[in-house]
Amino acid sequence: MHWEQQPLNLSTVQEGSNITLQWSFSYTLGLPSSFQKAVFFDLRDGEEKRIANKSGQNGLYVEPAYQDRVRIHIEDTKASMTILTALRSDSGRYKFKVETFNYNKPGGLTSIIEISVQCK
């Protein structure tokens, strides 16, 4: 499994604007994989707080504290997170983690990025 696309390590947005971060990933040729789980985390306060997750074919779950602030999209080979009307307090680190399962072996990828919200 490897990244096809992921955001820059540092992404900037002007305060009051939306920012969309996109990831896409593919599986190693010749190895059938099955999507297991994908999770977005907020790392801003020095702890790992779940923003949203999707497990297998179950629906997407977004934590209530984030439902009005983000839009999340997760599929088997791509995902995105949009922060709506970015605030200075949105500046900080975020993590996206995707897990697969193939031939009875877990696999996965992790991406940690930082968002910087600039004053108008």
Beta strands, then each sheet from edge to edge (+ up, - down):
strand 1: 2-5
strand 2: 10-14
strand 3: 19-26
strand 4: 34-42
strand 5: 49-55
strand 6: 61-62
strand 7: 70-74
strand 8: 78-83
strand 9: 92-102
strand 10: 105-118
sheet 1: 1+ 3- 8+ 7-
sheet 2: 2+ 10+ 9- 4+ 5- 6+
end
